[in-house]
Amino acid sequence: MKNLFFAAFVFYAVTLSCSKKEPADLYPADSPKANYDTAAIDSFSNGATSIDVVREIRMSSRKYQDSVKEAVKAREQEKKLKEEIEKENKKSAEEKKAEEKKLKTDETLPAGDTKIP
């Protein structure tokens, strides 16, 4: 009888300890997410690259270099346009000054005098 109780107790303990348990959800939907880069900089796993190396690869790519060249060209064109606008503004300002001088000299002449061009 003692052996029967002992065997039943062992069977119950083994059954209880080996039963499937539902694992807890490690990543619940309402858990806060990290808003920063979580990639390891110095990872020793196979195929791992540091963030600095990836950045250098992206910067050396042809697409990046082309976009940099286009940006430089756009800046140069913008500078040229500004210079042309400034030149036109200077010319128009000089013309206005010349017209004002001409009007002032015409107004200051006595009534009997005529201006010879």
Buried (B, 14 or more C-beta within 10 A) or exposed (E): EEEEEEEEEEEEEEEEEEEEEEEEEEEEEEEEEEEEEEEEEEEEEEEEEEEEEEEEEEEEEEEEEEEEEEEEEEEEEEEEEEEEEEEEEEEEEEEEEEEEEEEEEEEEEEEEEEEEE
